[in-house]
Amino acid sequence: TTDKTVAYHSPIETYYKPYAGKIIRHIEVRQFGFEKSFSDTATRIRYFGTQILNNLHANSKTWVIRNNLFIHEDEPLSPAIVADNERYLRNLNFIRDARILVKTIDPNADSVDLLVVTKDLFSLTGEVSSLDLDNQQITVGDENLMGLGQSLEVTGFQDKFRKPKFGMDIRYEKYNVLNSFVNVSGGYADIGRNLYNY
């Protein structure tokens, strides 16, 4: 028997293979809000409250998307790296979908332009864990605060049997600090100091 090694290429990577080795001349970034249809850019998803949610939501800044690219202009195109970058963008907490498209200048040209298209997730979150006369606990957060690639979550509660009666838990995380692909987080909480008066 003869062993045969078959190279596997994902469907995403296969799309870029015809452009392998061509120089990336320019990278354009275009963002869509959560209400836009990714398949048809002229279509907006409309439902009750869309305008209100739009006023509350901040789209990702262009530089935030660029900071999450590990493909660069004036470098040769690697199908594996571009495919990995597209998958990486999709996995960001504040991105619903992402595509990196090739804009062909000329079939015979030795360079290409890339179009990076992202669609935001609606980043605001909230949860009511308890809401009765004696105890209330509410959490609000934003996975992409001001579109700056950072998250903030605040939990506040009130318990009449606790001393002090009020407490909070604040958690902050900055994604991809200084374009290092390292996330840094911190927080403050006094919820754990459960001193009850009975």
N, C-alpha and C positions, 0 to 999 in steps of 0.2 A: 504494500500500500504506500501511497505517496501523500504526505501531509501538505495541505494547501492552506495558506493563510489568506483570508479574504478581508480586505480593509473595509471597515464599516464607516459610512458617512451618513449623518442624519439628513433628513429632507431639507432642513434649513441650510446646512453646510453645502449640500449639492447645488443649491441655488447660486451660491457664490463661486463655485468651482471654475466656471468659464472666465472669471475675472482674476483668478489667482495670479499674484505677482505684479499686477498693474498698480501703478502708483495712485494712492488716494489723493486727488487734487484738492477737493473741498468737501467738508461735512456740514450739511445744513440740518438744523434741528427744528422740528415743528411739533407743537403740542396741541392736543385736543382736550377739551374739558370732559368731565364725566358724562355730560348729557349728549355728546356728539356720537354719531354712529361711526364706528371704525371702518366698516365696509363701504359706507357712502358718506363722504365728508360733507355733502350738502344737506344731509338729514340730521335733524336734532331729535333726540328722544324726549318727547314732551309728556308730562303727567302733572297731576295736581301738586303744586308747591315747587315746581322746577325753578321758577324765578327766585323764590325765597332761598332755596338751596344754593343757587348760583351766587347770590349775594353773600352767603356765608362761606363759600368755598373759594380758596385761592389756588389757581393753577400753578404747577411747578415752574420755577424760573428756568429760563434757558440755560443759565450757567450751572444750575443744579444737574440738569440732564447731561451737559457736557462733562461735568466732573465725574460722572459715572460711566464715561466711555474709556475703554482701554484700547481703542483704535485711534490713530492720529493721522492728520494730514501729512503729506510728503513721505509716507511710508508705504511699502508694498502691501497689497491686500492679501491677507491670509484667511481663507474660507473658514478654518476652524476657529480662529480668534473672533472674527466678525459674528459667527453663529453663537459663540459663547457669550459675547457681549449682548446680543439680542436676548438670549435667555436670562442673563443677569439683570437686564433692565426690567423684564417681566416679573422677576422675583422681588423687586423692591416693594416695600410695604405700601407705598403711595402710588404705584403704577398698576393699572389694570391690564394694559396690553402695550406691546412695543413691536415695532418692525424697523429693520434697517434695510432700505431699498437702494438698489444700484441705479444711478442715473447715468446711462451710457452717453458719453460725449460723441464718440464715433466708434463703430465696431472695430476699426483698425488702430484706434488710438492706444497708446501705452499707459493711459491714465483714466480714472473714473471719478465721478462725484457720488457721494453717498447722501441719502436722505434718511434721517433718524426721526421716526414718527412715534410719539408716545401718547397714551390716553390715560388720564388721571383716574384714580379711584376717588370717590367722595370720601374725604379724609376725616370728617367729623364723626366721632363715636360717642355713645352715651349708654348708661345702664342705671336702672333703679333697682338696687338690691333689697332695699327695705323701705317701706313707706307706711308707717302706722303712727298712732298717737304717741307711742313711747320711744320709737326708734326710727330714724330715717338715714338712709345711706344712698348717695347719688354720685355717679362717676361720669365725667365728661372728658373728652380728649380730642386731639387732632394729630393724625398720623403724618401730616405734612404742614406744620404750622407756618402760615404766611407763604407757603410754596417754597420754603427754604431748605427742604430736606432734613427736617427735625421734627420730633414728636414731643408732645406734652400731654400728660394725663393727670387729672386732679380728682381725687375722691374726697368728698366731705361727708361727715356724718354727725348726727346729734342723738344722744342717748340720755334720757333723763335720769337713769340709774348710775351713770358713769360720772366720774370726777376727774378732769373737767368734762362738762357735758358735750363739748364740741371737739372734734378732731379732724385731721386731714392727712392725706397721703399724696405727695406730689412726686411725679416721675418724669424725668426729662431724658431724651436721647438724641444725639446728633449723629446722623448717618454720614459715613465717608468723610471724616474730619480731614481738612486740608488735602483733599484728593488722595488720601492714603488707603481708601477702602477699609478703614477701621472705624467701627462705631464706638462712641463713648456715651455712657449713660450715668446718671446719678439721681438721687432723690432724697426726700425728707418725709418722715412719717412719725406721727405720734399716736396712731391708731392702736399700736401694740401695747400702749400703756393703759391696760384695762384695770382701772381702779374704780371699783363699784361701791356705791353706798346702798346698803340694804337696811 
